[in-house]
Amino acid sequence: MDVAKAIKERRAFRSLIPADIDKQVIRELAESLQLAPSCFNNQPWRFVFVYDPKVLKKMHEVLFKGNEWAQKASLIIAVFSKKEDDCVIRDREYHQFDLGMSVGLLLLRATEMGLVAHPIAGYSPKKTREILGIPKEYQVITLIIVGRHTTEINPVLSEQQKKAEKKRPLRKDLNDFVFHNHFKT
């Protein structure tokens, strides 16, 4: 698959069925992270790949209402970093930017592998740290929910979520966020 195809096919589906997650799948996803760019090659990102059924079940406790669909995940990836592990140039903290670039590569690689990798914000970072043993000095940025897509709509989804499963939500027009030579409001 070429990059343009992976970008176009990537979707944040919520209707999932189990995916076979083994050490090779994790290795391939991790290798995409390993090659991501970062400030001075600091590689500030940290990831916990959760695939043990008992630990996955515990991770269900961290999910907020509206993310019950994530309980169908075969893999949950906790994504975290701390500013001290990356460049801080004046008031610019690069750890979140660099971590975001690595996650973007992971999403594309997962898509290429036929997986759905859906980052979420609806979870408790505090409970995530407790369950996974992540020290408090790290900022848990997101959880990535991984499985295989099914066209059978998950019944726990809201009406809006069901609609988004059937048709990709509209994207902003390029003119709304791309400017030439100067920013314009």
N, CA and C of each residue as an Amber inpcrd file, in Angstrom:
protein
   555
   0.8510000  -1.1790000   0.0000000   0.0000000   0.0000000   0.0000000
   0.8940000   1.2380000   0.0000000   0.5280000   2.2330000  -0.7850000
   1.3030000   3.4650000  -0.7550000   0.7550000   4.3940000   0.3260000
   1.5070000   5.4070000   0.6700000   1.1450000   6.2980000   1.7670000
  -0.1710000   7.0100000   1.4840000  -0.3540000   7.5060000   0.2670000
  -1.5930000   8.2140000  -0.0690000  -2.8070000   7.3120000   0.1460000
  -2.6780000   6.0500000  -0.2140000  -3.7900000   5.1100000  -0.0230000
  -4.0600000   4.8860000   1.4610000  -3.0150000   4.7210000   2.2630000
  -3.1880000   4.5250000   3.7080000  -3.8520000   5.7490000   4.3320000
  -3.4530000   6.9470000   3.8970000  -4.0570000   8.1740000   4.4300000
  -5.5480000   8.2080000   4.0990000  -5.8980000   7.8680000   2.8690000
  -7.3030000   7.9010000   2.4560000  -8.1350000   6.8080000   3.1160000
  -7.5310000   5.6510000   3.3790000  -8.2800000   4.5370000   3.9650000
  -8.3720000   4.5910000   5.4810000  -7.4960000   5.3520000   6.1300000
  -7.5170000   5.4250000   7.5930000  -8.8370000   6.0110000   8.0670000
  -9.4590000   5.2910000   8.9920000 -10.7280000   5.7440000   9.5690000
 -10.7510000   5.4010000  11.0470000 -11.4580000   6.1940000  11.8100000
 -11.6130000   5.9560000  13.2430000 -12.9200000   5.2010000  13.4860000
 -13.0050000   3.9980000  12.9560000 -14.2020000   3.1780000  13.1370000
 -14.3630000   2.7810000  14.6030000 -15.6230000   2.5640000  15.0090000
 -15.9290000   2.1230000  16.3680000 -16.5690000   0.7350000  16.3910000
 -16.9530000   0.2200000  15.2460000 -17.5210000  -1.1280000  15.1720000
 -16.3780000  -2.0850000  14.8940000 -15.9960000  -2.8170000  15.9290000
 -14.7980000  -3.6540000  15.8510000 -15.1130000  -5.1220000  16.1090000
 -14.2900000  -5.9660000  15.5140000 -14.2660000  -7.3850000  15.8180000
 -12.8280000  -7.7160000  16.2170000 -12.6310000  -8.8580000  16.8550000
 -11.2710000  -9.1900000  17.2980000 -10.2700000  -9.2620000  16.1430000
  -9.0640000  -8.8580000  16.4630000  -7.9310000  -8.9680000  15.5370000
  -6.9060000  -9.8770000  16.1910000  -6.1960000 -10.6310000  15.3800000
  -5.1190000 -11.4580000  15.9220000  -3.9380000 -10.5560000  16.2440000
  -3.6820000 -10.3930000  17.5200000  -2.5660000  -9.5650000  17.9730000
  -1.5090000 -10.5000000  18.5340000  -0.3800000 -10.5300000  17.8630000
   0.7300000 -11.3510000  18.3390000   1.9780000 -10.4760000  18.3990000
   3.0700000 -11.0730000  18.8020000   4.3220000 -10.3150000  18.9490000
   4.7650000  -9.6840000  17.6320000   4.4850000 -10.3390000  16.5050000
   4.8880000  -9.7890000  15.2030000   4.0880000  -8.5330000  14.8640000
   2.7830000  -8.5500000  15.1290000   1.9510000  -7.3630000  14.8870000
   2.4620000  -6.2080000  15.7440000   2.7170000  -6.4840000  17.0150000
   3.2080000  -5.4420000  17.9120000   4.5660000  -4.9350000  17.4420000
   5.4150000  -5.8390000  17.0180000   6.7360000  -5.4290000  16.5380000
   6.6160000  -4.5030000  15.3180000   5.7530000  -4.8650000  14.3740000
   5.5940000  -4.0350000  13.1730000   5.0570000  -2.6510000  13.5130000
   4.0930000  -2.5850000  14.4240000   3.5800000  -1.2840000  14.8490000
   4.6670000  -0.4960000  15.5840000   5.3990000  -1.1770000  16.4540000
   6.4660000  -0.5110000  17.2140000   7.5720000   0.0010000  16.2980000
   7.8970000  -0.7610000  15.2550000   8.9370000  -0.3080000  14.3260000
   8.5290000   0.9720000  13.6110000   7.2310000   1.1420000  13.3490000
   6.7890000   2.3990000  12.7230000   7.0060000   3.5620000  13.6890000
   6.8520000   3.3180000  14.9790000   7.1000000   4.3490000  15.9920000
   8.5860000   4.6770000  16.0830000   9.3910000   3.6500000  16.0320000
  10.8340000   3.7830000  16.1770000  11.4320000   4.7020000  15.1120000
  10.8340000   4.7300000  13.9280000  11.3780000   5.4890000  12.8110000
  10.8110000   6.8990000  12.6850000   9.9550000   7.2930000  13.6290000
   9.3460000   8.6230000  13.5620000  10.3890000   9.7090000  13.8270000
  10.2130000  10.8730000  13.2050000  11.1330000  11.9820000  13.4640000
  10.8740000  12.5790000  14.8500000  11.9150000  13.1680000  15.4320000
  11.7700000  13.8930000  16.6960000  12.9040000  14.9060000  16.8190000
  12.6930000  15.8870000  17.6650000  13.6720000  16.9480000  17.8860000
  14.9870000  16.3410000  18.3710000  16.0630000  16.5940000  17.6490000
  17.3900000  16.0520000  17.9540000  17.3840000  14.5320000  18.1530000
  16.4160000  13.8560000  17.5280000  16.2850000  12.4000000  17.6280000
  16.1230000  11.9330000  19.0810000  15.4530000  12.7350000  19.9050000
  15.2640000  12.3930000  21.3200000  14.2880000  11.2400000  21.5450000
  13.3620000  11.0410000  20.6140000  12.3890000   9.9500000  20.7000000
  11.7380000   9.8930000  22.0890000  10.9840000  10.9450000  22.4670000
  10.4520000  11.0530000  23.8220000   9.2470000  10.1600000  24.1120000
   8.7270000   9.5100000  23.1190000   7.4910000   8.7520000  23.2630000
   7.6870000   7.4690000  24.0670000   6.6000000   7.0750000  24.7230000
   6.5370000   5.8000000  25.4390000   5.1690000   5.1960000  25.1440000
   5.1390000   3.8750000  25.0190000   3.9040000   3.1750000  24.6800000
   3.8150000   1.8900000  25.4910000   2.6360000   1.6100000  26.0250000
   2.3700000   0.3060000  26.6280000   1.3320000  -0.3630000  25.7360000
   1.6990000  -1.5070000  25.1610000   0.8030000  -2.2950000  24.3200000
   0.0900000  -3.2940000  25.2220000  -1.2100000  -3.1250000  25.3880000
  -2.0040000  -3.9760000  26.2770000  -2.8100000  -4.9550000  25.4280000
  -2.4840000  -6.2350000  25.5460000  -3.1950000  -7.2580000  24.7760000
  -3.5860000  -8.4570000  25.6210000  -3.0660000  -8.5690000  26.8290000
  -3.4660000  -9.6420000  27.7330000  -4.9380000  -9.4290000  28.0990000
  -5.8040000 -10.4400000  27.8980000  -7.2420000 -10.2590000  28.1630000
  -7.5550000  -9.7510000  29.5700000  -6.8080000 -10.1710000  30.5730000
  -7.0660000  -9.7180000  31.9470000  -6.7400000  -8.2330000  32.1070000
  -5.6590000  -7.7930000  31.4970000  -5.2820000  -6.3780000  31.5980000
  -6.2240000  -5.5330000  30.7310000  -6.6100000  -6.0540000  29.5590000
  -7.5860000  -5.3400000  28.7250000  -8.8810000  -5.1130000  29.5140000
  -9.3290000  -6.1240000  30.2180000 -10.5700000  -6.0120000  31.0080000
 -10.4170000  -4.9100000  32.0650000  -9.2620000  -4.8530000  32.7180000
  -9.0240000  -3.7900000  33.7020000  -9.0400000  -2.4140000  33.0350000
  -8.5170000  -2.3400000  31.8170000  -8.4850000  -1.0650000  31.0970000
  -9.8900000  -0.5640000  30.7550000 -10.8760000  -1.4390000  30.7310000
 -12.2540000  -1.0010000  30.4790000 -12.7130000  -0.0230000  31.5600000
 -12.1290000  -0.1340000  32.7590000 -12.4880000   0.7470000  33.8700000
 -12.0690000   2.2030000  33.6120000 -11.1160000   2.4320000  32.7330000
 -10.6240000   3.8020000  32.4920000 -11.4640000   4.5410000  31.4610000
 -12.3180000   3.8280000  30.7340000 -13.0790000   4.4280000  29.6390000
 -14.2430000   5.2700000  30.1420000 -14.4370000   6.4340000  29.5480000
 -15.5730000   7.2960000  29.8660000 -16.8190000   6.8030000  29.1300000
 -17.9660000   7.2450000  29.6280000 -19.2410000   6.9360000  28.9670000
 -19.1650000   7.4070000  27.5140000 -19.6490000   6.6110000  26.6170000
 -19.5820000   6.9190000  25.1900000 -18.4680000   6.1530000  24.4940000
 -17.5560000   5.5990000  25.2810000 -16.4670000   4.8000000  24.7070000
 -16.5900000   3.3150000  25.0670000 -17.8010000   2.8720000  25.3650000
 -18.0190000   1.4490000  25.6600000 -17.6550000   0.5640000  24.4680000
 -17.7640000   1.1040000  23.2800000 -17.4110000   0.3680000  22.0600000
 -15.9620000  -0.1200000  22.1060000 -15.1030000   0.6010000  22.8380000
 -13.6770000   0.2640000  22.9060000 -13.4290000  -1.0470000  23.6590000
 -14.4430000  -1.5560000  24.3320000 -14.3010000  -2.8340000  25.0290000
 -14.1490000  -4.0010000  24.0530000 -14.4000000  -3.7610000  22.7890000
 -14.2140000  -4.7930000  21.7520000 -12.7740000  -4.8270000  21.2370000
 -11.9240000  -3.9550000  21.7430000 -10.5430000  -3.8620000  21.2650000
  -9.7640000  -5.1400000  21.5580000  -8.9110000  -5.4950000  20.6280000
  -7.9710000  -6.6010000  20.8240000  -6.6590000  -6.0880000  21.4060000
  -6.4590000  -4.7700000  21.2960000  -5.2340000  -4.1350000  21.7520000
  -5.5700000  -2.6990000  22.1260000  -5.0510000  -2.2630000  23.2680000
  -5.1290000  -0.8560000  23.6450000  -3.6960000  -0.3960000  23.8480000
  -3.3660000   0.7080000  23.2120000  -2.0120000   1.2470000  23.3380000
  -2.0900000   2.5420000  24.1430000  -1.4270000   2.5510000  25.2850000
  -1.3210000   3.7760000  26.0840000  -0.1350000   4.5740000  25.5700000
  -0.3580000   5.8620000  25.3200000   0.6290000   6.7330000  24.6880000
   0.9810000   7.8480000  25.6770000   2.2760000   7.9810000  25.9990000
   2.6470000   8.9680000  26.9980000   4.0650000   9.4800000  26.7850000
   4.3460000  10.6400000  27.3800000   5.6760000  11.2390000  27.2880000
   5.8220000  12.2600000  28.4110000   7.0170000  12.8300000  28.5160000
   7.2350000  13.9320000  29.4580000   8.1600000  14.9490000  28.8080000
   7.9410000  16.2080000  29.1510000   8.6640000  17.2780000  28.4710000
  10.1660000  17.1870000  28.6740000  10.6220000  16.6510000  29.7990000
  12.0520000  16.5740000  30.0890000  12.7910000  15.6230000  29.1470000
  12.0690000  14.7710000  28.4600000  12.6950000  13.8160000  27.5450000
  12.8860000  14.3670000  26.1320000  12.5110000  15.6240000  25.9150000
  12.6020000  16.1770000  24.5690000  13.0260000  17.6380000  24.6290000
  13.1180000  18.2460000  23.4720000  13.5440000  19.6400000  23.3680000
  12.5340000  20.5670000  24.0310000  13.0490000  21.5260000  24.7550000
  12.2760000  22.6640000  25.2290000  13.0700000  23.8830000  24.7870000
  12.5460000  24.5620000  23.7810000  13.2350000  25.7270000  23.2120000
  12.3680000  26.9440000  23.5140000  12.8630000  27.7430000  24.4580000
  12.1090000  28.8640000  25.0100000  10.7960000  28.3200000  25.5650000
   9.6690000  28.7150000  25.0080000   8.3940000  28.2410000  25.5390000
   7.7940000  27.0900000  24.7070000   8.5820000  26.5340000  23.8030000
   8.0810000  25.4490000  22.9420000   8.5000000  24.1000000  23.5000000
   7.5180000  23.3060000  23.8890000   7.7470000  21.9510000  24.3870000
   7.4230000  20.9780000  23.2570000   8.4330000  20.2670000  22.8150000
   8.2780000  19.4420000  21.6160000   7.7720000  18.0260000  21.8740000
   7.7540000  17.5660000  23.1170000   7.4280000  16.1560000  23.3540000
   6.0680000  15.7560000  22.8090000   5.0690000  16.6120000  22.9240000
   3.7450000  16.2500000  22.4130000   3.7120000  16.2490000  20.8870000
   4.3940000  17.2040000  20.2810000   4.4600000  17.2390000  18.8190000
   5.1620000  15.9920000  18.2890000   6.3100000  15.6710000  18.8610000
   7.0610000  14.5050000  18.4000000   6.2790000  13.2180000  18.6280000
   5.6090000  13.1240000  19.7810000   4.7870000  11.9600000  20.0510000
   3.6470000  11.8680000  19.0330000   3.0520000  13.0010000  18.6950000
   1.9710000  13.0160000  17.7110000   2.4210000  12.5290000  16.3460000
   3.6360000  12.9170000  15.9530000   4.1460000  12.4320000  14.6650000
   4.3120000  10.9180000  14.6960000   4.7860000  10.3770000  15.8110000
   4.9630000   8.9210000  15.8880000   3.6190000   8.2150000  15.8220000
   2.6210000   8.7620000  16.4930000   1.2840000   8.1580000  16.4600000
   0.7260000   8.1870000  15.0370000   0.9550000   9.2860000  14.3120000
   0.4910000   9.3530000  12.9210000   1.0550000   8.2190000  12.0850000
   2.3380000   7.9190000  12.2630000   2.9420000   6.8100000  11.5210000
   2.3400000   5.4740000  11.9430000   2.0870000   5.3150000  13.2480000
   1.4670000   4.0760000  13.7300000   0.0780000   3.8910000  13.1200000
  -0.6950000   4.9650000  13.0500000  -2.0460000   4.8710000  12.4730000
  -1.9880000   4.4230000  11.0170000  -1.0410000   4.9650000  10.2660000
  -0.9170000   4.5840000   8.8530000  -0.4620000   3.1310000   8.7140000
   0.4830000   2.7120000   9.5450000   0.9550000   1.3150000   9.4760000
  -0.1630000   0.3600000   9.8660000  -0.9250000   0.7000000  10.8990000
  -2.0520000  -0.1460000  11.2970000  -3.0600000  -0.2550000  10.1590000
  -3.3490000   0.8550000   9.4980000  -4.2760000   0.8420000   8.3610000
  -3.7580000  -0.0850000   7.2770000  -2.4770000   0.0320000   6.9710000
  -1.8600000  -0.8210000   5.9550000  -1.9850000  -2.3030000   6.3300000
  -1.9620000  -2.6000000   7.6230000  -2.0560000  -3.9790000   8.1070000
  -3.5030000  -4.4640000   8.2130000  -4.4550000  -3.6220000   7.8170000
  -5.8650000  -4.0120000   7.8710000  -6.4960000  -3.8320000   9.2380000
  -5.8690000  -3.0160000  10.0830000  -6.3750000  -2.7750000  11.4330000
  -6.9910000  -1.3880000  11.5380000  -7.8870000  -1.2390000  12.4900000
  -8.3800000   0.0720000  12.8850000  -7.5650000   0.4710000  14.1050000
  -6.9840000   1.6500000  14.0820000  -6.2720000   2.2100000  15.2320000
  -6.9130000   3.5670000  15.5090000  -7.6900000   3.6320000  16.5670000
  -8.5410000   4.7880000  16.8550000  -8.0920000   5.4600000  18.1590000
  -7.4290000   6.6100000  18.0670000  -7.0530000   7.3380000  19.2870000
  -8.2990000   7.9180000  19.9610000  -8.3160000   7.8840000  21.2930000
  -9.4560000   8.4480000  22.0190000  -8.9740000   9.4110000  23.1010000
  -9.8670000  10.3220000  23.4750000  -9.6080000  11.2540000  24.5680000
 -10.4810000  10.9280000  25.7790000 -11.5060000  10.1070000  25.6040000
 -12.4580000   9.8090000  26.6680000 -12.0180000   8.6690000  27.5690000
 -11.0860000   8.9700000  28.4610000 -10.5640000   7.9750000  29.4000000
  -9.9390000   8.7200000  30.5750000  -9.6420000   8.0000000  31.6400000
  -8.9930000   8.5880000  32.8110000  -7.4930000   8.3380000  32.7630000
  -6.6840000   9.4020000  32.5630000  -5.2330000   9.2150000  32.6100000
  -4.7540000   8.6890000  33.9620000  -5.3760000   9.1510000  35.0490000
  -4.9750000   8.7210000  36.3920000  -5.1630000   7.2070000  36.5610000
  -6.3250000   6.7050000  36.1920000  -6.5750000   5.2600000  36.2980000
  -5.6630000   4.4810000  35.3530000  -5.4030000   5.0440000  34.1770000
  -4.5040000   4.3950000  33.2200000  -3.1200000   4.2390000  33.8280000
  -2.6200000   5.3100000  34.4330000  -1.3010000   5.2450000  35.0850000
  -1.2900000   4.1860000  36.1820000  -2.3440000   4.1460000  36.9880000
  -2.4150000   3.1760000  38.0900000  -2.3990000   1.7460000  37.5760000
  -3.2200000   1.4430000  36.5940000  -3.3330000   0.0700000  36.0790000
  -2.0540000  -0.3750000  35.3990000  -1.4250000   0.5250000  34.6260000
  -0.2600000   0.1480000  33.8130000   1.0790000   0.4600000  34.4760000
   1.0590000   1.0770000  35.6590000   2.3050000   1.3730000  36.3570000
   3.1020000   2.4980000  35.7220000   2.4230000   3.4560000  35.1240000
   3.0930000   4.5900000  34.4800000   3.3480000   5.6560000  35.5450000
   4.6010000   6.0820000  35.7190000   4.9110000   7.0990000  36.7390000
   4.1740000   8.4140000  36.4940000   3.8970000   9.1410000  37.5830000
   3.1240000  10.3870000  37.5210000   3.7800000  11.4730000  36.6850000
   5.1150000  11.4410000  36.5550000   5.7750000  12.5120000  35.8000000
   5.4940000  12.4250000  34.2910000   4.9400000  11.3060000  33.8350000
   4.5780000  11.1650000  32.4270000   3.1560000  11.6520000  32.2050000
   2.9510000  12.3150000  31.0800000   1.6230000  12.7560000  30.6830000
   1.0430000  11.7180000  29.7290000  -0.0620000  11.1100000  30.1380000
  -0.7420000  10.1520000  29.2610000  -1.5440000  10.9770000  28.2670000
  -1.1480000  10.9060000  26.9980000  -1.7080000  11.7800000  25.9600000
  -2.9770000  11.1910000  25.3450000  -2.9600000   9.8850000  25.0630000
  -4.1120000   9.2450000  24.4380000  -4.0430000   7.7460000  24.6540000
  -5.1610000   7.0920000  24.3960000  -5.2070000   5.6410000  24.2560000
  -5.5700000   5.3770000  22.8040000  -4.9470000   4.3690000  22.2170000
  -5.2860000   3.9790000  20.8460000  -5.9700000   2.6180000  20.9230000
  -7.1840000   2.5740000  20.4240000  -8.0100000   1.3730000  20.4430000
  -7.7860000   0.6490000  19.1140000  -7.4140000  -0.6340000  19.1900000
  -7.0550000  -1.3770000  17.9750000  -7.9050000  -2.6410000  17.8520000
  -8.4180000  -2.8430000  16.6530000  -9.1770000  -4.0480000  16.3160000
  -9.3330000  -4.1180000  14.8080000 -10.2370000  -4.9490000  14.3780000
 -10.5840000  -5.0210000  12.9520000 -11.9730000  -4.4250000  12.7760000
 -12.1740000  -3.7660000  11.6640000 -13.4740000  -3.1530000  11.3710000
 -14.4770000  -4.2070000  10.9460000 -15.7070000  -4.0190000  11.3670000
 -16.8250000  -4.8140000  10.8780000 -17.9060000  -3.8530000  10.3880000
 -18.6090000  -4.2440000   9.3520000 -19.7000000  -3.4020000   8.8490000
 -20.9530000  -3.5560000   9.7000000 -20.9740000  -4.5480000  10.5920000
 -22.0920000  -4.6950000  11.5210000 -21.9340000  -3.6330000  12.6130000
 -22.8720000  -2.6980000  12.6620000 -22.7710000  -1.5520000  13.5650000
 -22.8900000  -2.0200000  15.0200000 -21.9640000  -1.5850000  15.8340000
 -21.9690000  -1.9180000  17.2550000 -23.1920000  -1.2640000  17.9030000
 -24.0490000  -2.0350000  18.5770000 -25.2890000  -1.4670000  19.1270000
 -25.0780000  -0.4720000  20.2760000 -23.9040000  -0.4090000  20.8720000
 -23.6820000   0.5480000  21.9710000 -23.4080000   1.9610000  21.4630000
 -23.2500000   2.1260000  20.1600000 -22.9340000   3.4360000  19.5980000
 -24.1260000   4.3840000  19.6610000 -23.8200000   5.6700000  19.8280000
 -24.8560000   6.7010000  19.7620000 -25.2940000   6.8480000  18.3050000
 -26.3730000   7.5730000  18.0800000 -26.8560000   7.7890000  16.7130000
 -25.8100000   8.5080000  15.8690000 -25.1430000   9.4950000  16.4510000
 -24.0990000  10.2260000  15.7250000 -22.9390000   9.2990000  15.3810000
 -22.5400000   8.4490000  16.3170000 -21.4590000   7.5000000  16.0630000
 -21.8560000   6.4920000  14.9820000 -23.0960000   6.0390000  15.0050000
 -23.5760000   5.1010000  13.9730000 -23.5190000   5.7480000  12.5930000
 -23.9100000   7.0130000  12.5280000 -23.8700000   7.7530000  11.2660000
 -22.4300000   7.8330000  10.7430000 -21.4810000   8.1030000  11.6420000
 -20.0690000   8.2140000  11.2590000 -19.4890000   6.8760000  10.8190000
 -20.0570000   5.7760000  11.2950000 -19.6050000   4.4540000  10.8670000
 -19.9580000   4.2010000   9.4000000 -21.1130000   4.7230000   8.9860000
 -21.6210000   4.4550000   7.6420000 -20.9910000   5.3620000   6.5840000
 -20.6820000   6.5900000   6.9890000 -20.1350000   7.5560000   6.0340000
 -19.1010000   8.4110000   6.7410000 -17.9370000   8.5640000   6.1220000
 -16.8840000   9.3870000   6.7250000 -17.4360000  10.7820000   7.0180000
 -17.2570000  11.2570000   8.2460000 -17.7090000  12.6170000   8.5540000
 -17.0300000  13.6280000   7.6320000 -17.7400000  14.7080000   7.3600000
 -17.1950000  15.7460000   6.4900000 -15.8980000  16.2890000   7.0560000
 -14.9930000  16.6040000   6.1840000 -13.7190000  17.2100000   6.5590000
 -13.7950000  18.6960000   6.2170000 -13.0480000  19.4980000   6.9390000
 -13.0060000  20.9210000   6.6290000 -12.4690000  21.1250000   5.2170000
 -12.9370000  22.1740000   4.5870000 -12.4310000  22.5610000   3.2870000
 -10.9840000  23.0280000   3.4440000 -10.1500000  22.7340000   2.4660000
  -8.7450000  23.1440000   2.5330000  -8.5970000  24.6530000   2.7810000
  -9.4830000  25.4410000   2.2190000  -9.4110000  26.8890000   2.3940000
  -9.6490000  27.3370000   3.8350000 -10.2080000  26.4430000   4.6620000
 -10.4430000  26.7790000   6.0630000  -9.1820000  26.6730000   6.9190000
  -8.1470000  25.9740000   6.4280000  -6.9610000  25.8030000   7.2690000
  -5.6300000  25.8980000   6.5350000  -5.6650000  26.0650000   5.2330000
  -4.4280000  26.2300000   4.4650000  -4.3830000  27.6620000   3.9440000
  -3.2770000  28.3290000   4.2400000  -3.1080000  29.7270000   3.8350000
  -1.8540000  29.8410000   2.9950000  -1.8410000  30.7920000   2.0870000
  -0.7020000  30.9930000   1.1920000  -0.0050000  32.3130000   1.5390000
   1.2010000  32.1890000   1.9570000   2.0890000  33.3070000   2.2370000
   1.7520000  34.1210000   3.4910000   0.5000000  34.2260000   3.8870000
   0.1150000  34.9520000   5.0960000  -1.1640000  34.3340000   5.6610000
  -1.2740000  34.4010000   6.9690000  -2.4910000  33.9320000   7.6250000
  -3.5940000  34.9470000   7.4270000  -4.8000000  34.4660000   7.1620000
  -5.9590000  35.3330000   6.9980000  -7.1100000  34.7410000   7.7910000
  -7.8600000  35.6120000   8.4560000  -9.0180000  35.1520000   9.2100000
 -10.2730000  35.2230000   8.3940000
